[in-house]
């Protein structure tokens, strides 16, 4: 019999790798050094008091990956997009973690938090910060994780990138191939999921040098896209319409075999009343859709072929689609 006085309530911990600069006990929208945080689920924001040593953070993340004698553990690295302040980041991180857990995910979600202005007007400065943040993701994230991978590695690493975060991830993989030590080491991530990606569609053409590193160091790249994404239409205007966005029009036909194009436009349009109003919803609705997490769960686990994941069907043009 367990005495009630001995019971302890157990809370989840949210893990972050942040490159925001400090501002008092909190953080700013300026660049800073890499900080490793373990934030209790009960905390409404994160602060300096949640920082821990990098070595301890890595050990804790590995332990939370859920590896067993029968099955590998899983680490999902989430990279947010532009116009995301740190409070929105924490909320989205928890939505993703809980959304995957609701589908039976027993691994761990960690988030890479880079400076973002938290304002639509900050698009250009966020793009510059994304370039600098890609270098820090490489040097403090990819490099560190690649050193841990061995022949008997008992966990898989996955990447989930939203909006401009897809651009940041693409650049980080490219930096990794340019850096001699990492380039010489055999490393890979399992699944890469790009959601409403703010990168050019043509960059995913087979053989394109901009995405060759991303494709070379991943098992599969899945692109979730919707032609109703109004935020990415703003991005196109800022680029004078010369570069159609991956998260709005999808990948080109001549893409690499490991690249999966998943049309989400019909699903969004049929269910948009449940997501709320506003331009931003057309870009971020995925994180409020249980069906998305069901599809993402199967994608991350990698046990089913892309063609037989139960959340997918075919459009009248034969394209793979979220249904």
C-alpha angles and dihedrals in degrees: 000000000000116000113227090226089065096052117111125194111234119213129195121245123223116215125213138177104203130187096181115123118249121257109187106306090337137054138264137211090258128097119266141160123295114280126186115215136190107192121191114235089238093061116101092204137005127250146169090282089068095058117112135177115286093237092053091046092053092049092049093048091049091049090050092051090090100232116172135180088262102041141028121248124242132226117191115197112202120201116190128214137234125305092034119133121197095260091054088046093056092048093049093046090055092046090054094046093048092042092056093041089054087061093052100269110159099180131088134268118212125181133215107216116198128176114280125170096231088226134099087225089061096070096113095045091045089054090055091047090050091058092052092042091053089061091051092047087054097046098040102027115024095035093048094046094044090056089057095054115102136166091267095041108159099205139054123225120216133182127219113187128182128199112317088005087078089060090048092051093047091052093046091055089049091051089050091058092047093053110084101218096048094039091056093051121085106238138147144169119226110222128013116194118192115196121192086341117205096210130100117280093221091059087075093061111123110269096017108148093219093066102026093100093048091052095042093054099044135068095218137356117209119193118203109197142167130190088213092069103124095181091062089050087061088052090054091053091053088054091049089246095287097122122044113214124248094223092054106041103017131225124325119258093250095062128138117280093244092054113097121200114205117188112212101169098100092047092051094046093049092049104029094112088068094054099059133238135298141068094273092060091062087060102040106029091109091078092057095049119092088199090061091054091049090054092043091051092056090044093052095044090052095203096122129058115247090250097057103042101129095228091064137081139155131274121227086265092055097253121144109254143179107250 
